[in-house]
């Protein structure tokens, strides 16, 4: 009887997992397999290779690792992820969570302001910021800096990477704040009371209590934000299309340009596979770091 019951429970659990497994196969494993196979062909959108692609092995990868434009896009992606997700969103999200834990009159208002960018689609956010960063005297940012005697700037031409980093920070602070707030809520107030009784300052309590206990939450945020920031496409494409002169051509934009600009689907797939491998390595590092003991 127990054996029959166990078999029924195992069957029931497998049936519960089956829909997720089907979705995982349909939208992750199968497309990844197709991309890996395509990366080993000369598939193109035009010409003979469009109708009859042939298997070329690792030729696309050999070309890729000697492609200076690819390495440049990888470096740009690194700086974009570092300053927008790992530093900008994390630091400002943590500060916002700490400040909004305090009770003050306009707390709901500031909370709504920080969370509102999360509800804005990437393309809509890009159009909003295109207006704000427009060159000439009618751009919103140029009107603001004119009050301080600064001449109008072509922000997306002079400071292209810095501007898209600012826009991405603006969009991501809300998610960082929510996650940091959940981590702060899990810290017992008794620890802070004991620290105050022992004469600890606010900074000492933050450094010795808050920060160590937030380490798992911080690594969880870094895992999610790093992978999602690497995959950003619509926001940058709508703002700069990777320009000027490739200054904002992160790997996602480079994949698009090679696949649908140069019509080389096989080569674009090879870049996507390499990016997937990098993402898996980063994800594995963060998952291991999540097991850290504090």
WOPE-V169182 format. One line per field, one symbol per residue. ss: DSSP state (@ for helix, = for strand, . for the rest). phi: phi as a letter, one per 20 degrees, with the letter a starting at -180 (. if undefined). psi: psi as a letter, one per 20 degrees, with the letter a starting at -180 (. if undefined). Layout:
BEGIN
ss: ???
phi: ???
psi: ???
END
This chain:
BEGIN
ss: .@@@@@@@@@@@@@@@@@@@@@@@@@@@@@@@@@@@@@..=......@@@@...=...@@@@@@@..@@@@@@@@@@@@@@@@@@@@@@@@@@@@@@@@@......@@@@@@@@@@@@@..@@@@@@@@@@@.......@@@@@@@........@@@@.@@@@@@@@@@@@@@@@@@@@@@@@@@...@@@@@@@@@....@@@@@@@@@@@@@@@@@@@@@@@@@@@@@...@@@@@@...........@@@@@@@@@@@...@@@@@@@@@@@@@@@@@@@@@@@@@.....
phi: .gffffffffffffffeggfffffffdcfffffffffffdcdgcecnfffecfdfcmefffffffdeffffffffffgffffeeefefffffffffffffffebfegfffffffeggfeeggffffffffffeffnfefgfffffffdmefgdegedfcffffffffffgfdfffffffffffffeeffffffffffenfeffffffedffffegffffffffffffffgefcgffffeclneflmfceffffffffffdeemdfffffffffffffgffffffffffffefdc
psi: ghgggghhgggghhhhhgghhghgghifgghgggggghijrkprirahihhmqqpjckhhhghgijohhghghggggghggghgghggggghgggggghihqprgkghghghghhghhipqggghghghhghjqrriipghhhghhhjjpqqqngigglgghghggghgghihgggggghhhghhipphhghghghhjjqrghhhghhfgghiigghghgghgghgghhhjpggggghgikiaqkjhknrhghhggghgigijnhgghhgghgghggghhggggghghhijqp.
END
